Amino acid sequence: MQVSKTSFMAMKSYTYQAELLLRDYLLADPCVIYTSVLCGIVMCKMAYDLTQLISSLYFKAYTSLTKVQRIEWSNRGMSTAHAVFITIMSSYLVFFSDLYSDRLDGFVTFRSSNLSIFALGVSAGYFICDLAMILWLYPSLGGMEYIIHHLLSLIAVSYAMLSGEGQLYTFMVLLSETTTPGINLRWFLDNAGMKRSKAYLINGIGMFAAWLVARILLFVYLFYHVYLHHDHIKKMQTFGYILVFIVPLVLGIMNTMWFAKILKGLRKTLAKRQ
């Protein structure tokens, strides 16, 4: 009982210190932008190194990969970590928080908080790291479509973070990162020689469903929301106003093209299994 009480008090003390660190430093008004971007870069480095370490110890297929393939393997671990983080944050801020609720007075396009700025800063840090890796190893980690995707995402995220405008629509677009873990898992299974496994088929079906919801239907809802709140959007600065329409439109077209490829691949996989 004494040990349990001591452990509980120690855990409570650590929790309190973590809350103080979060409130007084990471989410403090003067520091939140800089610390959040730095946290995003550090998170990428940690996720990359951990993926590399764990894979070399527990996955035999990893050691047989080429140098470029091992870099991409670890890079996908990094993108998965970001996807999990930003999906949780975006889901909370868009669907569960009252920050962007229509029940509140004022323009929805001008609402922000230290938490929303922090989440965008972490995401900006990730896009900086990933874009740098794509350019450094071009075209091994992706072609021009990946560069366009990351540049648009980085510009939109940075603008929303620095100006405080249009954050709701930025988080709606970032919710599309929900599909990233499934895409990466498919690549892992493929390179591990498990293309004919049941896990590969289940992953393909799950990826199709997630893409349909997060990158097709959600974008349709985003444009509908923009239509309903156009009077709010008109109050934004010209650059922000353009971003609200251009970024989702371009990414929506790219998502539709990739969705067609996913559907084609799923059909081919199902045909082979039959």
DRENPA-3360 file (N, C-alpha, C; in nm, 2 decimals, always signed):
BEGIN
1 = MQVSKTSF = +0.08/-0.12/+0.00/+0.00/+0.00/+0.00/+0.09/+0.13/+0.00 ~ +0.20/+0.12/+0.08/+0.29/+0.24/+0.09/+0.36/+0.26/-0.04 ~ +0.40/+0.15/-0.11/+0.46/+0.16/-0.24/+0.37/+0.21/-0.34 ~ +0.24/+0.17/-0.34/+0.14/+0.22/-0.43/+0.12/+0.37/-0.41 ~ +0.11/+0.41/-0.29/+0.09/+0.55/-0.26/+0.20/+0.63/-0.30 ~ +0.33/+0.58/-0.28/+0.45/+0.66/-0.32/+0.45/+0.67/-0.48 ~ +0.42/+0.56/-0.55/+0.42/+0.56/-0.69/+0.31/+0.66/-0.75 ~ +0.19/+0.66/-0.68/+0.09/+0.75/-0.72/+0.13/+0.89/-0.71;
9 = MAMKSYTY = +0.19/+0.92/-0.59/+0.24/+1.06/-0.56/+0.34/+1.11/-0.66 ~ +0.43/+1.01/-0.70/+0.54/+1.04/-0.79/+0.48/+1.07/-0.93 ~ +0.39/+0.99/-0.97/+0.32/+1.00/-1.10/+0.25/+1.14/-1.11 ~ +0.18/+1.17/-1.00/+0.11/+1.30/-0.99/+0.20/+1.41/-1.00 ~ +0.32/+1.40/-0.93/+0.42/+1.51/-0.94/+0.47/+1.53/-1.08 ~ +0.50/+1.41/-1.15/+0.55/+1.42/-1.29/+0.44/+1.48/-1.38 ~ +0.32/+1.45/-1.36/+0.21/+1.50/-1.44/+0.20/+1.65/-1.42 ~ +0.21/+1.69/-1.30/+0.20/+1.84/-1.27/+0.31/+1.91/-1.33;
17 = QAELLLRD = +0.44/+1.86/-1.33/+0.55/+1.92/-1.39/+0.54/+1.93/-1.54 ~ +0.48/+1.82/-1.60/+0.46/+1.82/-1.75/+0.35/+1.93/-1.78 ~ +0.25/+1.94/-1.70/+0.15/+2.04/-1.73/+0.21/+2.18/-1.72 ~ +0.30/+2.21/-1.62/+0.37/+2.33/-1.61/+0.45/+2.36/-1.73 ~ +0.53/+2.26/-1.77/+0.62/+2.27/-1.89/+0.53/+2.31/-2.01 ~ +0.42/+2.24/-2.03/+0.33/+2.26/-2.15/+0.27/+2.40/-2.14 ~ +0.23/+2.44/-2.02/+0.16/+2.57/-2.01/+0.25/+2.69/-2.01 ~ +0.37/+2.68/-1.94/+0.45/+2.80/-1.92/+0.56/+2.81/-2.03;
25 = YLLADPCV = +0.58/+2.70/-2.11/+0.69/+2.71/-2.21/+0.64/+2.68/-2.35 ~ +0.59/+2.55/-2.37/+0.55/+2.51/-2.50/+0.43/+2.59/-2.55 ~ +0.33/+2.62/-2.47/+0.21/+2.69/-2.51/+0.21/+2.84/-2.46 ~ +0.32/+2.89/-2.42/+0.33/+3.03/-2.38/+0.32/+3.12/-2.50 ~ +0.25/+3.23/-2.49/+0.22/+3.31/-2.61/+0.35/+3.35/-2.69 ~ +0.45/+3.40/-2.62/+0.57/+3.45/-2.70/+0.65/+3.33/-2.77 ~ +0.63/+3.21/-2.72/+0.72/+3.10/-2.76/+0.65/+2.99/-2.84 ~ +0.52/+2.99/-2.84/+0.45/+2.88/-2.90/+0.48/+2.85/-3.04;
33 = IYTSVLCG = +0.50/+2.95/-3.13/+0.53/+2.92/-3.27/+0.67/+2.85/-3.28 ~ +0.77/+2.91/-3.21/+0.90/+2.86/-3.23/+0.92/+2.72/-3.16 ~ +0.86/+2.70/-3.04/+0.88/+2.57/-2.98/+0.80/+2.47/-3.05 ~ +0.69/+2.50/-3.11/+0.61/+2.40/-3.18/+0.68/+2.35/-3.30 ~ +0.73/+2.44/-3.38/+0.81/+2.40/-3.50/+0.93/+2.32/-3.46 ~ +1.00/+2.36/-3.35/+1.11/+2.28/-3.31/+1.07/+2.14/-3.26 ~ +0.96/+2.14/-3.19/+0.91/+2.01/-3.14/+0.88/+1.92/-3.26 ~ +0.82/+1.97/-3.37/+0.79/+1.90/-3.49/+0.92/+1.84/-3.55;
41 = IVMCKMAY = +1.02/+1.92/-3.56/+1.15/+1.87/-3.61/+1.21/+1.76/-3.52 ~ +1.21/+1.79/-3.39/+1.27/+1.69/-3.30/+1.18/+1.56/-3.30 ~ +1.05/+1.57/-3.31/+0.97/+1.45/-3.33/+1.00/+1.37/-3.45 ~ +1.03/+1.44/-3.56/+1.06/+1.37/-3.68/+1.20/+1.29/-3.67 ~ +1.29/+1.36/-3.61/+1.42/+1.29/-3.58/+1.41/+1.17/-3.49 ~ +1.33/+1.18/-3.39/+1.32/+1.07/-3.29/+1.24/+0.96/-3.36 ~ +1.14/+0.99/-3.44/+1.06/+0.88/-3.50/+1.14/+0.81/-3.61 ~ +1.22/+0.89/-3.68/+1.31/+0.83/-3.78/+1.41/+0.74/-3.72;
49 = DLTQLISS = +1.48/+0.78/-3.61/+1.58/+0.70/-3.55/+1.52/+0.58/-3.48 ~ +1.40/+0.59/-3.42/+1.34/+0.48/-3.35/+1.29/+0.37/-3.45 ~ +1.24/+0.42/-3.57/+1.20/+0.33/-3.67/+1.32/+0.25/-3.72 ~ +1.43/+0.32/-3.74/+1.55/+0.26/-3.79/+1.60/+0.15/-3.69 ~ +1.60/+0.19/-3.56/+1.65/+0.10/-3.46/+1.56/-0.03/-3.44 ~ +1.43/+0.00/-3.43/+1.34/-0.11/-3.41/+1.34/-0.21/-3.53 ~ +1.34/-0.15/-3.65/+1.33/-0.23/-3.77/+1.46/-0.32/-3.78 ~ +1.57/-0.26/-3.75/+1.70/-0.34/-3.76/+1.70/-0.46/-3.66;
57 = LYFKAYTS = +1.63/-0.44/-3.55/+1.63/-0.55/-3.45/+1.53/-0.65/-3.47 ~ +1.41/-0.61/-3.52/+1.29/-0.71/-3.52/+1.24/-0.74/-3.66 ~ +1.29/-0.68/-3.76/+1.24/-0.71/-3.90/+1.35/-0.76/-3.99 ~ +1.35/-0.88/-4.02/+1.45/-0.94/-4.11/+1.45/-0.88/-4.24 ~ +1.34/-0.84/-4.29/+1.33/-0.78/-4.43/+1.40/-0.65/-4.44 ~ +1.42/-0.58/-4.33/+1.48/-0.45/-4.33/+1.63/-0.46/-4.37 ~ +1.70/-0.56/-4.32/+1.84/-0.57/-4.34/+1.87/-0.60/-4.49 ~ +1.77/-0.66/-4.56/+1.79/-0.70/-4.70/+1.76/-0.59/-4.80;
65 = LTKVQRIE = +1.71/-0.47/-4.75/+1.68/-0.36/-4.83/+1.80/-0.29/-4.87 ~ +1.79/-0.21/-4.98/+1.90/-0.12/-5.03/+1.90/+0.00/-4.93 ~ +2.01/+0.08/-4.95/+2.03/+0.19/-4.86/+1.91/+0.29/-4.88 ~ +1.87/+0.32/-5.00/+1.76/+0.41/-5.03/+1.63/+0.36/-4.97 ~ +1.61/+0.23/-4.99/+1.49/+0.17/-4.93/+1.48/+0.17/-4.78 ~ +1.60/+0.16/-4.72/+1.60/+0.17/-4.57/+1.57/+0.31/-4.53 ~ +1.62/+0.41/-4.60/+1.59/+0.55/-4.57/+1.44/+0.58/-4.59 ~ +1.38/+0.52/-4.70/+1.24/+0.54/-4.72/+1.16/+0.47/-4.61;
73 = WSNRGMST = +1.21/+0.35/-4.56/+1.14/+0.28/-4.46/+1.13/+0.36/-4.33 ~ +1.25/+0.42/-4.29/+1.25/+0.51/-4.17/+1.17/+0.64/-4.19 ~ +1.18/+0.69/-4.31/+1.10/+0.81/-4.35/+0.95/+0.79/-4.33 ~ +0.91/+0.67/-4.37/+0.76/+0.64/-4.35/+0.72/+0.62/-4.21 ~ +0.82/+0.57/-4.12/+0.79/+0.57/-3.98/+0.77/+0.71/-3.92 ~ +0.85/+0.80/-3.98/+0.85/+0.94/-3.94/+0.71/+1.00/-3.98 ~ +0.67/+0.98/-4.10/+0.54/+1.03/-4.15/+0.42/+0.97/-4.08 ~ +0.44/+0.84/-4.03/+0.33/+0.78/-3.96/+0.31/+0.85/-3.82;
81 = AHAVFITI = +0.43/+0.88/-3.75/+0.42/+0.95/-3.63/+0.35/+1.08/-3.64 ~ +0.38/+1.16/-3.74/+0.32/+1.29/-3.76/+0.17/+1.27/-3.79 ~ +0.13/+1.16/-3.87/-0.01/+1.14/-3.91/-0.09/+1.11/-3.78 ~ -0.04/+1.03/-3.69/-0.11/+0.99/-3.57/-0.13/+1.12/-3.49 ~ -0.03/+1.20/-3.47/-0.03/+1.32/-3.39/-0.14/+1.42/-3.45 ~ -0.12/+1.45/-3.58/-0.21/+1.55/-3.64/-0.35/+1.51/-3.65 ~ -0.37/+1.38/-3.67/-0.51/+1.32/-3.68/-0.58/+1.34/-3.54 ~ -0.51/+1.31/-3.43/-0.57/+1.33/-3.30/-0.60/+1.48/-3.27;
89 = MSSYLVFF = -0.51/+1.56/-3.30/-0.52/+1.70/-3.28/-0.63/+1.76/-3.37 ~ -0.63/+1.73/-3.49/-0.73/+1.79/-3.59/-0.87/+1.74/-3.55 ~ -0.88/+1.61/-3.52/-1.01/+1.55/-3.48/-1.07/+1.62/-3.36 ~ -0.98/+1.65/-3.26/-1.03/+1.71/-3.14/-1.07/+1.86/-3.17 ~ -0.99/+1.93/-3.24/-1.02/+2.07/-3.26/-1.14/+2.09/-3.35 ~ -1.15/+2.01/-3.45/-1.26/+2.02/-3.55/-1.40/+1.97/-3.50 ~ -1.39/+1.85/-3.43/-1.52/+1.79/-3.40/-1.56/+1.79/-3.25 ~ -1.46/+1.81/-3.16/-1.49/+1.80/-3.02/-1.47/+1.93/-2.94;
97 = SDLYSDRL = -1.38/+2.01/-2.99/-1.36/+2.14/-2.92/-1.47/+2.24/-2.97 ~ -1.49/+2.34/-2.88/-1.59/+2.45/-2.92/-1.52/+2.56/-2.99 ~ -1.39/+2.55/-3.02/-1.31/+2.66/-3.08/-1.37/+2.71/-3.21 ~ -1.42/+2.62/-3.29/-1.47/+2.65/-3.42/-1.62/+2.63/-3.43 ~ -1.69/+2.62/-3.32/-1.83/+2.59/-3.32/-1.91/+2.71/-3.37 ~ -2.02/+2.69/-3.45/-2.11/+2.79/-3.49/-2.19/+2.85/-3.38 ~ -2.19/+2.79/-3.26/-2.26/+2.84/-3.15/-2.20/+2.96/-3.09 ~ -2.07/+2.98/-3.12/-2.00/+3.10/-3.07/-2.01/+3.22/-3.16;
105 = DGFVTFRS = -2.01/+3.34/-3.10/-2.02/+3.46/-3.18/-1.88/+3.49/-3.25 ~ -1.89/+3.56/-3.36/-1.77/+3.60/-3.43/-1.74/+3.51/-3.55 ~ -1.65/+3.56/-3.63/-1.61/+3.49/-3.75/-1.53/+3.36/-3.73 ~ -1.57/+3.25/-3.78/-1.50/+3.12/-3.76/-1.36/+3.12/-3.82 ~ -1.34/+3.21/-3.92/-1.21/+3.21/-3.99/-1.10/+3.28/-3.91 ~ -1.14/+3.35/-3.80/-1.04/+3.42/-3.72/-1.01/+3.36/-3.58 ~ -1.06/+3.24/-3.56/-1.05/+3.18/-3.43/-0.92/+3.10/-3.42 ~ -0.85/+3.11/-3.31/-0.73/+3.03/-3.29/-0.71/+3.02/-3.14;
113 = SNLSIFAL = -0.62/+2.93/-3.10/-0.58/+2.92/-2.96/-0.43/+2.88/-2.96 ~ -0.37/+2.88/-2.84/-0.23/+2.84/-2.83/-0.22/+2.69/-2.87 ~ -0.32/+2.61/-2.84/-0.32/+2.47/-2.87/-0.32/+2.45/-3.02 ~ -0.41/+2.52/-3.09/-0.42/+2.50/-3.23/-0.29/+2.55/-3.30 ~ -0.23/+2.66/-3.25/-0.11/+2.71/-3.31/+0.00/+2.61/-3.29 ~ +0.01/+2.55/-3.17/+0.11/+2.45/-3.14/+0.10/+2.33/-3.23 ~ -0.03/+2.28/-3.26/-0.05/+2.17/-3.35/+0.00/+2.20/-3.49 ~ -0.03/+2.32/-3.53/+0.01/+2.36/-3.67/+0.16/+2.37/-3.68;
121 = GVSAGYFI = +0.22/+2.42/-3.57/+0.37/+2.43/-3.57/+0.44/+2.30/-3.58 ~ +0.39/+2.20/-3.50/+0.44/+2.07/-3.51/+0.43/+2.01/-3.66 ~ +0.32/+2.04/-3.72/+0.29/+1.99/-3.85/+0.39/+2.06/-3.95 ~ +0.41/+2.19/-3.93/+0.50/+2.27/-4.01/+0.64/+2.21/-4.00 ~ +0.68/+2.18/-3.88/+0.81/+2.12/-3.86/+0.83/+1.99/-3.94 ~ +0.72/+1.91/-3.94/+0.72/+1.78/-4.01/+0.74/+1.80/-4.16 ~ +0.66/+1.89/-4.22/+0.66/+1.92/-4.36/+0.80/+1.98/-4.40 ~ +0.86/+2.06/-4.32/+0.99/+2.10/-4.35/+1.09/+1.99/-4.36;
129 = CDLAMILW = +1.09/+1.90/-4.26/+1.18/+1.78/-4.26/+1.16/+1.69/-4.38 ~ +1.03/+1.66/-4.40/+1.00/+1.56/-4.51/+1.03/+1.62/-4.65 ~ +1.00/+1.75/-4.66/+1.02/+1.81/-4.79/+1.18/+1.82/-4.82 ~ +1.25/+1.85/-4.71/+1.40/+1.85/-4.73/+1.45/+1.71/-4.77 ~ +1.40/+1.61/-4.71/+1.44/+1.47/-4.75/+1.40/+1.44/-4.89 ~ +1.28/+1.48/-4.93/+1.24/+1.45/-5.07/+1.33/+1.52/-5.17 ~ +1.36/+1.65/-5.14/+1.44/+1.72/-5.23/+1.59/+1.67/-5.23 ~ +1.64/+1.63/-5.12/+1.77/+1.58/-5.11/+1.79/+1.45/-5.18;
137 = LYPSLGGM = +1.69/+1.36/-5.18/+1.70/+1.23/-5.24/+1.62/+1.22/-5.37 ~ +1.57/+1.33/-5.42/+1.48/+1.33/-5.54/+1.54/+1.25/-5.65 ~ +1.46/+1.16/-5.72/+1.32/+1.14/-5.69/+1.29/+1.01/-5.61 ~ +1.39/+0.97/-5.53/+1.38/+0.84/-5.47/+1.26/+0.83/-5.37 ~ +1.23/+0.94/-5.30/+1.12/+0.94/-5.20/+0.99/+1.00/-5.26 ~ +0.99/+1.03/-5.38/+0.86/+1.08/-5.44/+0.89/+1.18/-5.55 ~ +0.80/+1.19/-5.65/+0.82/+1.28/-5.76/+0.77/+1.42/-5.74 ~ +0.74/+1.49/-5.85/+0.70/+1.63/-5.84/+0.57/+1.64/-5.77;
145 = EYIIHHLL = +0.47/+1.54/-5.78/+0.35/+1.55/-5.71/+0.36/+1.56/-5.56 ~ +0.46/+1.49/-5.50/+0.49/+1.50/-5.36/+0.55/+1.64/-5.32 ~ +0.63/+1.69/-5.41/+0.68/+1.83/-5.38/+0.57/+1.93/-5.38 ~ +0.48/+1.92/-5.48/+0.37/+2.01/-5.48/+0.28/+2.00/-5.36 ~ +0.25/+1.87/-5.32/+0.17/+1.85/-5.21/+0.23/+1.91/-5.08 ~ +0.36/+1.88/-5.06/+0.42/+1.93/-4.94/+0.44/+2.08/-4.93 ~ +0.47/+2.14/-5.05/+0.48/+2.28/-5.05/+0.35/+2.35/-5.02 ~ +0.24/+2.31/-5.09/+0.11/+2.37/-5.06/+0.07/+2.35/-4.91;
153 = SLIAVSYA = +0.10/+2.23/-4.86/+0.06/+2.20/-4.72/+0.14/+2.29/-4.63 ~ +0.27/+2.31/-4.65/+0.36/+2.39/-4.57/+0.32/+2.53/-4.57 ~ +0.29/+2.58/-4.69/+0.24/+2.72/-4.71/+0.11/+2.75/-4.63 ~ +0.02/+2.66/-4.65/-0.11/+2.67/-4.58/-0.10/+2.66/-4.43 ~ -0.03/+2.56/-4.38/-0.01/+2.55/-4.24/+0.06/+2.67/-4.18 ~ +0.17/+2.71/-4.24/+0.25/+2.82/-4.19/+0.16/+2.95/-4.19 ~ +0.08/+2.98/-4.29/+0.00/+3.10/-4.30/-0.10/+3.09/-4.18 ~ -0.17/+2.98/-4.17/-0.27/+2.97/-4.06/-0.21/+2.98/-3.92;
161 = MLSGEGQL = -0.09/+2.93/-3.91/-0.02/+2.94/-3.78/+0.02/+3.08/-3.75 ~ +0.08/+3.15/-3.84/+0.13/+3.28/-3.82/+0.02/+3.39/-3.82 ~ -0.08/+3.38/-3.90/-0.18/+3.48/-3.91/-0.30/+3.45/-3.82 ~ -0.32/+3.32/-3.79/-0.44/+3.29/-3.71/-0.57/+3.28/-3.79 ~ -0.56/+3.29/-3.93/-0.67/+3.29/-4.01/-0.69/+3.15/-4.08 ~ -0.82/+3.11/-4.09/-0.85/+2.99/-4.17/-0.80/+2.86/-4.11 ~ -0.78/+2.86/-3.97/-0.73/+2.74/-3.91/-0.82/+2.62/-3.92 ~ -0.95/+2.65/-3.92/-1.05/+2.54/-3.93/-1.03/+2.46/-4.05;
169 = YTFMVLLS = -1.02/+2.53/-4.17/-1.01/+2.46/-4.30/-0.87/+2.40/-4.31 ~ -0.77/+2.45/-4.25/-0.64/+2.39/-4.25/-0.64/+2.26/-4.17 ~ -0.71/+2.25/-4.06/-0.72/+2.13/-3.98/-0.81/+2.02/-4.06 ~ -0.91/+2.07/-4.13/-0.99/+1.98/-4.21/-0.91/+1.91/-4.32 ~ -0.82/+1.99/-4.38/-0.73/+1.93/-4.48/-0.63/+1.84/-4.42 ~ -0.58/+1.88/-4.30/-0.48/+1.79/-4.23/-0.54/+1.66/-4.18 ~ -0.67/+1.65/-4.17/-0.74/+1.53/-4.13/-0.72/+1.42/-4.24 ~ -0.68/+1.46/-4.36/-0.65/+1.36/-4.47/-0.53/+1.28/-4.43;
177 = ETTTPGIN = -0.45/+1.33/-4.34/-0.33/+1.25/-4.29/-0.37/+1.12/-4.22 ~ -0.50/+1.10/-4.20/-0.55/+0.98/-4.14/-0.52/+0.86/-4.22 ~ -0.51/+0.88/-4.35/-0.48/+0.77/-4.44/-0.33/+0.73/-4.45 ~ -0.24/+0.81/-4.40/-0.10/+0.79/-4.41/-0.05/+0.66/-4.34 ~ -0.09/+0.62/-4.22/-0.05/+0.50/-4.16/-0.08/+0.38/-4.25 ~ -0.20/+0.37/-4.31/-0.24/+0.26/-4.40/-0.16/+0.26/-4.52 ~ -0.13/+0.37/-4.58/-0.04/+0.38/-4.70/+0.10/+0.32/-4.67 ~ +0.15/+0.37/-4.55/+0.28/+0.32/-4.51/+0.29/+0.18/-4.48;
185 = LRWFLDNA = +0.18/+0.13/-4.42/+0.18/-0.02/-4.38/+0.18/-0.10/-4.51 ~ +0.11/-0.05/-4.61/+0.10/-0.12/-4.74/+0.24/-0.13/-4.80 ~ +0.32/-0.02/-4.79/+0.45/-0.02/-4.85/+0.54/-0.12/-4.77 ~ +0.53/-0.12/-4.63/+0.60/-0.21/-4.55/+0.58/-0.35/-4.58 ~ +0.45/-0.39/-4.60/+0.41/-0.53/-4.63/+0.47/-0.57/-4.77 ~ +0.46/-0.47/-4.86/+0.51/-0.50/-5.00/+0.66/-0.53/-5.00 ~ +0.73/-0.45/-4.93/+0.88/-0.46/-4.92/+0.92/-0.58/-4.83 ~ +0.83/-0.62/-4.74/+0.86/-0.74/-4.66/+0.83/-0.87/-4.73;
193 = GMKRSKAY = +0.78/-0.86/-4.85/+0.75/-0.98/-4.92/+0.61/-1.04/-4.88 ~ +0.52/-0.96/-4.83/+0.39/-1.01/-4.79/+0.28/-0.96/-4.87 ~ +0.30/-0.94/-5.00/+0.20/-0.89/-5.09/+0.09/-0.98/-5.11 ~ +0.11/-1.11/-5.09/+0.00/-1.21/-5.11/-0.07/-1.25/-4.98 ~ -0.03/-1.18/-4.87/-0.08/-1.22/-4.74/-0.22/-1.16/-4.72 ~ -0.29/-1.21/-4.62/-0.42/-1.17/-4.58/-0.42/-1.02/-4.53 ~ -0.31/-1.00/-4.45/-0.29/-0.86/-4.40/-0.29/-0.76/-4.51 ~ -0.22/-0.79/-4.62/-0.21/-0.70/-4.73/-0.35/-0.67/-4.79;
201 = LINGIGMF = -0.43/-0.77/-4.80/-0.57/-0.75/-4.86/-0.65/-0.67/-4.76 ~ -0.65/-0.70/-4.63/-0.72/-0.62/-4.53/-0.68/-0.48/-4.53 ~ -0.55/-0.46/-4.54/-0.50/-0.32/-4.54/-0.54/-0.24/-4.66 ~ -0.55/-0.31/-4.78/-0.60/-0.25/-4.90/-0.74/-0.20/-4.89 ~ -0.83/-0.29/-4.83/-0.97/-0.25/-4.81/-0.98/-0.14/-4.72 ~ -0.91/-0.14/-4.60/-0.91/-0.04/-4.50/-0.86/+0.09/-4.56 ~ -0.76/+0.09/-4.64/-0.70/+0.21/-4.70/-0.80/+0.27/-4.80 ~ -0.87/+0.19/-4.87/-0.97/+0.24/-4.97/-1.08/+0.31/-4.89;
209 = AAWLVARI = -1.13/+0.25/-4.78/-1.24/+0.31/-4.70/-1.19/+0.44/-4.64 ~ -1.07/+0.44/-4.58/-1.02/+0.56/-4.51/-1.00/+0.67/-4.61 ~ -0.95/+0.64/-4.73/-0.93/+0.74/-4.83/-1.06/+0.80/-4.88 ~ -1.16/+0.72/-4.90/-1.29/+0.76/-4.94/-1.35/+0.86/-4.84 ~ -1.33/+0.83/-4.71/-1.39/+0.92/-4.61/-1.31/+1.05/-4.59 ~ -1.17/+1.03/-4.57/-1.09/+1.14/-4.53/-1.04/+1.23/-4.64 ~ -1.03/+1.17/-4.76/-0.98/+1.25/-4.87/-1.08/+1.28/-4.98 ~ -1.19/+1.22/-4.98/-1.30/+1.25/-5.08/-1.42/+1.32/-5.01;
217 = LLFVYLFY = -1.49/+1.24/-4.92/-1.61/+1.29/-4.86/-1.58/+1.41/-4.77 ~ -1.47/+1.41/-4.70/-1.44/+1.52/-4.61/-1.41/+1.65/-4.69 ~ -1.35/+1.63/-4.81/-1.32/+1.75/-4.89/-1.45/+1.81/-4.95 ~ -1.55/+1.72/-4.98/-1.68/+1.77/-5.02/-1.75/+1.85/-4.91 ~ -1.74/+1.80/-4.79/-1.79/+1.87/-4.67/-1.72/+2.00/-4.65 ~ -1.59/+2.00/-4.67/-1.51/+2.13/-4.66/-1.56/+2.23/-4.75 ~ -1.58/+2.20/-4.88/-1.63/+2.30/-4.98/-1.77/+2.34/-4.94 ~ -1.85/+2.25/-4.89/-1.99/+2.29/-4.85/-1.98/+2.39/-4.73;
225 = HVYLHHDH = -1.89/+2.36/-4.64/-1.87/+2.45/-4.52/-1.82/+2.59/-4.57 ~ -1.73/+2.59/-4.67/-1.68/+2.72/-4.73/-1.80/+2.79/-4.79 ~ -1.88/+2.72/-4.86/-2.00/+2.79/-4.92/-2.09/+2.85/-4.82 ~ -2.12/+2.78/-4.71/-2.20/+2.83/-4.60/-2.14/+2.95/-4.53 ~ -2.01/+2.95/-4.52/-1.94/+3.06/-4.44/-1.86/+3.15/-4.53 ~ -1.91/+3.17/-4.65/-1.83/+3.26/-4.75/-1.83/+3.40/-4.70 ~ -1.93/+3.45/-4.63/-1.92/+3.58/-4.57/-1.81/+3.60/-4.47 ~ -1.78/+3.49/-4.40/-1.67/+3.49/-4.30/-1.54/+3.49/-4.37;
233 = IKKMQTFG = -1.53/+3.41/-4.48/-1.40/+3.40/-4.55/-1.37/+3.53/-4.63 ~ -1.47/+3.60/-4.67/-1.44/+3.73/-4.74/-1.37/+3.83/-4.65 ~ -1.38/+3.81/-4.52/-1.31/+3.91/-4.43/-1.16/+3.88/-4.41 ~ -1.12/+3.77/-4.47/-0.98/+3.73/-4.46/-0.89/+3.82/-4.55 ~ -0.76/+3.82/-4.53/-0.67/+3.88/-4.62/-0.67/+3.81/-4.75 ~ -0.63/+3.88/-4.86/-0.64/+3.83/-4.99/-0.57/+3.70/-5.01 ~ -0.45/+3.69/-4.95/-0.37/+3.57/-4.96/-0.43/+3.45/-4.89 ~ -0.49/+3.47/-4.77/-0.56/+3.37/-4.70/-0.69/+3.33/-4.77;
241 = YILVFIVP = -0.76/+3.42/-4.83/-0.88/+3.40/-4.91/-0.85/+3.30/-5.03 ~ -0.74/+3.33/-5.10/-0.70/+3.25/-5.21/-0.66/+3.11/-5.16 ~ -0.59/+3.10/-5.05/-0.54/+2.97/-5.00/-0.66/+2.88/-4.97 ~ -0.77/+2.94/-4.91/-0.89/+2.86/-4.87/-0.95/+2.79/-4.99 ~ -0.94/+2.84/-5.11/-0.99/+2.78/-5.23/-0.89/+2.70/-5.30 ~ -0.77/+2.76/-5.32/-0.67/+2.69/-5.41/-0.62/+2.56/-5.35 ~ -0.57/+2.57/-5.22/-0.51/+2.45/-5.16/-0.60/+2.33/-5.15 ~ -0.73/+2.34/-5.10/-0.82/+2.22/-5.10/-0.85/+2.18/-5.24;
249 = LVLGIMNT = -0.86/+2.27/-5.34/-0.90/+2.23/-5.47/-0.79/+2.15/-5.54 ~ -0.66/+2.20/-5.53/-0.55/+2.12/-5.59/-0.53/+1.99/-5.52 ~ -0.53/+1.99/-5.38/-0.52/+1.86/-5.31/-0.63/+1.77/-5.34 ~ -0.75/+1.82/-5.35/-0.87/+1.74/-5.38/-0.86/+1.67/-5.52 ~ -0.80/+1.74/-5.62/-0.78/+1.68/-5.75/-0.68/+1.57/-5.74 ~ -0.57/+1.60/-5.67/-0.46/+1.50/-5.65/-0.52/+1.38/-5.57 ~ -0.60/+1.40/-5.47/-0.66/+1.29/-5.39/-0.75/+1.20/-5.48 ~ -0.82/+1.27/-5.57/-0.91/+1.19/-5.66/-0.83/+1.11/-5.76;
257 = MWFAKILK = -0.72/+1.16/-5.81/-0.63/+1.08/-5.90/-0.57/+0.96/-5.83 ~ -0.52/+0.99/-5.70/-0.46/+0.88/-5.63/-0.57/+0.78/-5.59 ~ -0.69/+0.82/-5.56/-0.80/+0.73/-5.52/-0.83/+0.64/-5.64 ~ -0.83/+0.69/-5.76/-0.85/+0.60/-5.88/-0.74/+0.49/-5.89 ~ -0.62/+0.53/-5.85/-0.51/+0.43/-5.85/-0.53/+0.33/-5.74 ~ -0.58/+0.37/-5.62/-0.60/+0.28/-5.51/-0.71/+0.18/-5.55 ~ -0.82/+0.23/-5.61/-0.93/+0.15/-5.66/-0.89/+0.05/-5.76 ~ -0.80/+0.09/-5.85/-0.75/+0.00/-5.96/-0.67/-0.11/-5.89;
265 = GLRKTLAK = -0.58/-0.07/-5.80/-0.50/-0.17/-5.73/-0.58/-0.27/-5.65 ~ -0.68/-0.22/-5.58/-0.76/-0.31/-5.50/-0.84/-0.41/-5.59 ~ -0.89/-0.36/-5.70/-0.96/-0.45/-5.79/-0.86/-0.56/-5.84 ~ -0.74/-0.52/-5.87/-0.64/-0.62/-5.92/-0.60/-0.72/-5.81 ~ -0.59/-0.67/-5.69/-0.56/-0.76/-5.58/-0.67/-0.86/-5.56 ~ -0.80/-0.81/-5.56/-0.91/-0.90/-5.54/-0.92/-1.00/-5.65 ~ -0.90/-0.96/-5.77/-0.90/-1.05/-5.89/-0.80/-1.16/-5.88 ~ -0.68/-1.13/-5.83/-0.58/-1.23/-5.82/-0.61/-1.33/-5.71;
273 = RQ = -0.67/-1.28/-5.60/-0.71/-1.38/-5.49/-0.82/-1.47/-5.53 ~ -0.91/-1.41/-5.62/-1.02/-1.50/-5.67/-0.97/-1.61/-5.76;
% end
